[in-house]
Amino acid sequence: MLAYLLRRLFAAAVMLAVIILVVFSIFFLVPKWAGVDIATSFVGKQADPAAVEAVRTKLGLSDPIFIQVWHFFKGIFVGRTYAAGGDVTHCSAPCFGYSFRSEQAVWPVLTDRFPVTLGLALGAAVLWLVFGVAAGVLSALKRGSMWDRSAMVIALGGVSLPIYFTGLLSLAIFSYGLGWIDGKYVPLSQSVGGYLGGMILPWVTLAFLYAAMYARITRATMLEILGEDYIRTARAKGLKEQVVIGKHAMRSTMTPILTMLGMDLGALIGGAILTETTFSLPGLGQAVLTAIKNQDLPIILGVTLITSLAVLIANLVVDVLYAVIDPRVRLA
């Protein structure tokens, strides 16, 4: 088990290094090939040539690409100093870049917004796993029943309806109409009740979409597994139905569910733009949306790397859970 975990950690570290190299090249090399002056995009088109040249010197944009990548890698671990003449800007480690648009380092922006997005993603994930998987299992066990048909119709509606529609509808009903929920975000450090009140609608709205997808996948996978020979053998041996479903069928059913969870949760931690925009949550999604509008490349680059790191970590956890759920992975 330890050797398996070490192999996965090494593979994740190599993949992260490759991702940083590729993402950095996309953001800084491709625009240069297209004839776009990155320094101008950093400070704005209306900036004077002296300011543009100062930013170009500070960022080292005239250096070869491998030198720029090395400085970026080094800045993550030991920090970085941007200097142009007498103008010196220090970015403490971990330095994911410096935004000359907002005059601040990227890392504090990410750490300030990250708890909001993390809370949104984890809370919604708990809801969609519990209700989505449960609905899918019950639909498979009661195939063709009224419950099965109703659950799949609701799931189809959940997959079809966009977040901004269900989000605005929930706000109109429960916040503006009935007045049951305030709907305003309050940090957890200020008030637990206010935090839960502000996050319940985003959680439910986001979970409704994903629970619908997970219910359909769970139902299809469970139906396929219930027809396997080892399930029929377990029943023929006289095992209780709860044991057959809970111990044998659910283990195999959870494998594709965990795969989906690793990708979905990792991507959401990188920022749920539609949900955060609909409910005015100050998370990474809002930060990257503002950065796109302002053409603030360092912020966009930082959020992209955080998303990649979140997906890698989520999939690493999923790989470990594979070994726990499926003994064949440990033996392999």
C-alpha positions as CSV (number, residue, x, y, z in Angstrom):
1,M,0.0,0.0,0.0
2,L,2.8,2.4,0.9
3,A,4.6,1.6,-2.4
4,Y,1.4,2.2,-4.3
5,L,0.9,5.6,-2.6
6,L,4.5,6.6,-3.2
7,R,4.2,5.8,-6.9
8,R,1.0,7.9,-7.1
9,L,2.7,10.8,-5.3
10,F,5.6,10.8,-7.6
11,A,3.4,10.6,-10.7
12,A,1.3,13.5,-9.3
13,A,4.5,15.6,-8.7
14,V,5.7,15.0,-12.3
15,M,2.3,15.8,-13.7
16,L,2.1,19.0,-11.7
17,A,5.5,20.1,-13.1
18,V,4.4,19.3,-16.6
19,I,1.1,21.3,-16.1
20,I,3.0,24.3,-14.8
21,L,5.3,24.2,-17.8
22,V,2.4,23.8,-20.3
23,V,0.2,26.5,-18.7
24,F,3.0,28.9,-18.3
25,S,3.9,28.4,-22.0
26,I,0.3,28.9,-23.1
27,F,0.0,32.2,-21.1
28,F,3.4,33.7,-22.0
29,L,4.7,32.0,-25.1
30,V,1.6,31.6,-27.3
31,P,0.6,35.3,-27.1
32,K,4.1,36.2,-28.1
33,W,3.9,34.0,-31.2
34,A,0.6,35.7,-32.0
35,G,2.2,39.1,-31.9
36,V,0.6,40.2,-28.7
37,D,2.7,42.4,-26.3
38,I,2.2,40.8,-22.9
39,A,3.7,43.7,-21.0
40,T,1.1,46.0,-22.7
41,S,-1.7,43.6,-21.6
42,F,-0.5,43.7,-18.1
43,V,-0.5,47.5,-17.7
44,G,-3.3,48.4,-20.1
45,K,-3.3,49.7,-23.7
46,Q,-3.4,53.3,-22.5
47,A,-0.1,53.1,-20.5
48,D,2.9,55.1,-21.6
49,P,5.8,53.2,-23.3
50,A,8.1,53.8,-20.2
51,A,5.6,51.9,-18.0
52,V,5.3,49.1,-20.5
53,E,9.1,48.7,-20.7
54,A,9.4,48.8,-16.9
55,V,6.9,45.9,-16.6
56,R,8.7,44.0,-19.4
57,T,12.0,44.4,-17.5
58,K,10.4,43.5,-14.1
59,L,8.8,40.3,-15.4
60,G,11.8,39.3,-17.5
61,L,9.7,39.0,-20.6
62,S,12.7,39.5,-22.8
63,D,14.5,36.5,-21.3
64,P,14.3,33.0,-23.1
65,I,11.2,31.1,-22.1
66,F,13.1,28.4,-20.2
67,I,14.6,31.2,-18.0
68,Q,11.1,32.6,-17.4
69,V,9.8,29.2,-16.4
70,W,12.8,28.6,-14.1
71,H,12.1,32.0,-12.3
72,F,8.4,31.1,-12.0
73,F,9.3,27.6,-10.5
74,K,11.8,29.2,-8.2
75,G,9.4,31.9,-7.0
76,I,6.9,29.3,-5.8
77,F,9.4,27.9,-3.3
78,V,11.7,30.8,-2.3
79,G,9.8,33.9,-3.5
80,R,10.7,36.3,-6.3
81,T,11.9,39.9,-6.6
82,Y,10.7,42.0,-9.6
83,A,13.2,44.8,-10.2
84,A,13.5,47.5,-12.9
85,G,16.0,50.2,-12.1
86,G,15.2,51.6,-8.7
87,D,11.7,50.1,-8.7
88,V,11.7,46.9,-6.7
89,T,8.7,44.7,-5.9
90,H,9.1,41.6,-3.7
91,C,6.7,38.6,-3.9
92,S,7.0,36.3,-0.9
93,A,7.0,32.5,-1.3
94,P,4.9,30.9,-2.5
95,C,4.9,33.4,-5.4
96,F,2.5,32.5,-8.2
97,G,3.1,35.8,-9.9
98,Y,2.4,39.5,-9.4
99,S,-0.5,41.4,-10.8
100,F,0.6,44.9,-11.9
101,R,-3.0,45.7,-12.7
102,S,-4.2,45.4,-9.1
103,E,-0.7,46.0,-7.6
104,Q,-0.7,42.8,-5.5
105,A,0.7,39.3,-5.4
106,V,-1.4,36.5,-6.8
107,W,-1.1,34.2,-3.8
108,P,-2.9,36.4,-1.3
109,V,-5.7,36.8,-3.7
110,L,-6.0,33.0,-4.1
111,T,-5.8,32.3,-0.4
112,D,-8.4,35.0,0.4
113,R,-10.9,33.5,-2.1
114,F,-10.1,29.8,-1.8
115,P,-12.0,29.1,1.5
116,V,-15.3,30.3,-0.1
117,T,-14.9,28.1,-3.1
118,L,-13.7,25.1,-1.0
119,G,-16.7,25.4,1.3
120,L,-19.1,25.6,-1.7
121,A,-17.5,22.6,-3.4
122,L,-17.3,20.4,-0.3
123,G,-20.8,21.2,1.0
124,A,-22.4,20.6,-2.4
125,A,-20.4,17.4,-2.9
126,V,-21.8,15.9,0.3
127,L,-25.3,16.6,-0.7
128,W,-25.0,15.3,-4.3
129,L,-23.2,12.1,-3.1
130,V,-25.8,11.3,-0.5
131,F,-28.9,12.1,-2.4
132,G,-27.6,11.3,-5.9
133,V,-26.2,7.9,-5.1
134,A,-29.1,6.9,-2.8
135,A,-31.6,7.9,-5.5
136,G,-29.7,5.9,-8.2
137,V,-29.4,2.8,-6.0
138,L,-33.1,2.8,-5.1
139,S,-34.1,3.4,-8.8
140,A,-32.0,0.3,-9.8
141,L,-33.5,-1.8,-7.0
142,K,-37.0,-0.7,-7.9
143,R,-36.5,-0.7,-11.7
144,G,-39.7,0.2,-13.6
145,S,-41.5,1.4,-10.5
146,M,-43.1,4.8,-10.0
147,W,-40.1,5.8,-7.9
148,D,-37.7,4.9,-10.7
149,R,-39.6,6.8,-13.3
150,S,-40.1,9.9,-11.1
151,A,-36.5,10.0,-10.0
152,M,-35.2,9.7,-13.5
153,V,-37.5,12.4,-14.7
154,I,-36.3,14.7,-11.9
155,A,-32.7,13.7,-12.7
156,L,-33.3,14.6,-16.4
157,G,-34.6,18.0,-15.3
158,G,-31.6,18.6,-13.1
159,V,-29.2,17.8,-15.9
160,S,-31.0,19.9,-18.4
161,L,-31.6,23.1,-16.3
162,P,-28.6,25.5,-16.1
163,I,-27.2,26.7,-12.8
164,Y,-28.1,30.3,-13.4
165,F,-31.8,29.4,-13.9
166,T,-32.2,27.1,-10.9
167,G,-30.1,29.6,-8.8
168,L,-32.1,32.6,-9.7
169,L,-35.3,30.6,-9.3
170,S,-34.3,29.5,-5.8
171,L,-33.4,33.1,-4.8
172,A,-36.7,34.4,-6.2
173,I,-38.7,31.9,-4.2
174,F,-36.9,31.4,-0.9
175,S,-35.1,34.7,-0.5
176,Y,-37.0,37.4,-2.2
177,G,-40.5,35.8,-2.2
178,L,-40.9,33.9,1.1
179,G,-38.0,35.6,2.9
180,W,-37.0,32.3,4.6
181,I,-33.3,32.7,3.7
182,D,-31.3,35.9,3.6
183,G,-29.0,34.6,0.7
184,K,-26.1,36.9,1.6
185,Y,-22.7,35.4,2.2
186,V,-21.3,35.7,5.7
187,P,-17.8,34.4,6.5
188,L,-17.7,31.3,8.8
189,S,-15.4,33.2,11.2
190,Q,-18.1,35.8,11.8
191,S,-21.2,33.7,12.2
192,V,-21.8,30.0,11.8
193,G,-25.5,30.5,11.4
194,G,-25.0,33.3,8.9
195,Y,-22.6,31.2,6.9
196,L,-25.0,28.3,6.7
197,G,-27.8,30.6,5.8
198,G,-25.8,32.2,3.0
199,M,-24.5,28.9,1.6
200,I,-27.6,26.6,1.7
201,L,-29.0,27.8,-1.6
202,P,-25.7,27.6,-3.5
203,W,-25.1,24.2,-2.0
204,V,-28.6,22.9,-3.0
205,T,-28.5,24.5,-6.4
206,L,-25.1,23.1,-7.3
207,A,-25.9,19.7,-5.7
208,F,-29.1,19.4,-7.7
209,L,-27.2,19.5,-11.0
210,Y,-24.6,17.0,-9.9
211,A,-27.0,14.7,-8.0
212,A,-29.0,14.3,-11.1
213,M,-25.9,13.1,-13.1
214,Y,-24.7,10.9,-10.3
215,A,-28.2,9.3,-9.9
216,R,-28.3,8.4,-13.6
217,I,-24.8,7.0,-13.5
218,T,-25.4,5.1,-10.3
219,R,-28.6,3.5,-11.6
220,A,-27.0,2.4,-14.8
221,T,-23.9,0.9,-13.1
222,M,-26.0,-0.8,-10.4
223,L,-28.3,-2.4,-12.9
224,E,-25.3,-3.8,-14.8
225,I,-23.6,-5.1,-11.6
226,L,-26.8,-6.8,-10.3
227,G,-26.8,-9.0,-13.4
228,E,-23.2,-10.2,-12.8
229,D,-22.5,-13.8,-11.9
230,Y,-21.0,-13.1,-8.5
231,I,-24.1,-11.3,-7.4
232,R,-26.3,-14.3,-8.4
233,T,-23.8,-16.5,-6.5
234,A,-24.0,-14.4,-3.4
235,R,-27.8,-14.6,-3.4
236,A,-27.7,-18.4,-4.1
237,K,-25.5,-18.8,-1.0
238,G,-28.4,-17.4,1.0
239,L,-26.8,-14.0,1.9
240,K,-29.2,-11.3,3.0
241,E,-30.2,-8.8,0.4
242,Q,-28.7,-6.0,2.5
243,V,-25.3,-7.8,2.5
244,V,-25.5,-8.5,-1.3
245,I,-26.2,-4.9,-2.1
246,G,-24.2,-3.1,0.6
247,K,-21.1,-5.3,0.6
248,H,-20.8,-6.7,-2.9
249,A,-22.8,-4.6,-5.4
250,M,-22.0,-1.1,-3.8
251,R,-18.2,-1.7,-3.9
252,S,-18.2,-2.2,-7.6
253,T,-20.8,0.6,-8.1
254,M,-18.6,3.1,-6.3
255,T,-15.6,2.8,-8.6
256,P,-17.0,5.0,-11.5
257,I,-18.6,7.3,-8.9
258,L,-15.3,7.9,-7.3
259,T,-13.7,8.6,-10.7
260,M,-16.4,11.2,-11.4
261,L,-16.1,12.7,-7.9
262,G,-12.3,13.2,-8.3
263,M,-12.7,15.2,-11.5
264,D,-15.9,17.1,-10.5
265,L,-14.7,18.1,-7.0
266,G,-11.2,19.1,-8.3
267,A,-12.7,21.3,-11.0
268,L,-15.2,22.9,-8.6
269,I,-12.4,23.8,-6.2
270,G,-10.9,25.7,-9.0
271,G,-13.9,27.9,-9.1
272,A,-17.7,27.4,-9.8
273,I,-18.0,30.5,-11.9
274,L,-21.8,30.4,-12.6
275,T,-22.8,29.5,-9.0
276,E,-20.5,32.1,-7.4
277,T,-21.7,34.8,-9.9
278,T,-25.4,33.9,-9.4
279,F,-25.2,34.1,-5.6
280,S,-22.5,36.8,-5.4
281,L,-20.0,34.6,-3.6
282,P,-16.4,36.0,-3.3
283,G,-14.7,32.9,-4.4
284,L,-12.1,31.9,-7.1
285,G,-14.8,31.8,-9.8
286,Q,-15.5,35.5,-9.2
287,A,-11.8,36.3,-9.0
288,V,-11.0,34.6,-12.4
289,L,-14.1,36.2,-14.0
290,T,-13.0,39.7,-12.9
291,A,-9.4,38.9,-14.1
292,I,-10.7,37.8,-17.5
293,K,-12.6,41.1,-17.9
294,N,-9.5,43.1,-16.8
295,Q,-7.1,40.9,-18.8
296,D,-5.2,40.2,-15.6
297,L,-3.1,37.3,-16.8
298,P,-1.2,36.5,-13.5
299,I,-4.5,36.0,-11.6
300,I,-5.9,33.8,-14.4
301,L,-2.6,31.8,-14.4
302,G,-2.8,31.4,-10.6
303,V,-6.4,30.1,-10.6
304,T,-5.6,27.8,-13.5
305,L,-2.7,26.3,-11.5
306,I,-4.8,26.0,-8.4
307,T,-7.5,24.2,-10.4
308,S,-4.9,21.8,-11.8
309,L,-3.4,21.1,-8.3
310,A,-6.9,20.5,-6.9
311,V,-7.7,18.0,-9.6
312,L,-4.4,16.2,-9.0
313,I,-5.0,16.0,-5.3
314,A,-8.6,14.9,-5.7
315,N,-7.6,12.1,-8.1
316,L,-4.7,11.1,-5.8
317,V,-7.3,10.7,-2.9
318,V,-9.5,8.7,-5.3
319,D,-6.6,6.4,-6.2
320,V,-6.1,5.7,-2.5
321,L,-9.8,5.0,-2.1
322,Y,-9.7,2.6,-5.0
323,A,-7.2,0.5,-3.1
324,V,-9.4,0.6,0.0
325,I,-12.6,-0.3,-1.9
326,D,-11.2,-2.8,-4.4
327,P,-8.7,-5.4,-3.2
328,R,-7.6,-6.1,-6.7
329,V,-5.9,-2.7,-6.8
330,R,-3.9,-3.5,-3.7
331,L,-2.9,-6.8,-5.2
332,A,-1.9,-5.2,-8.5
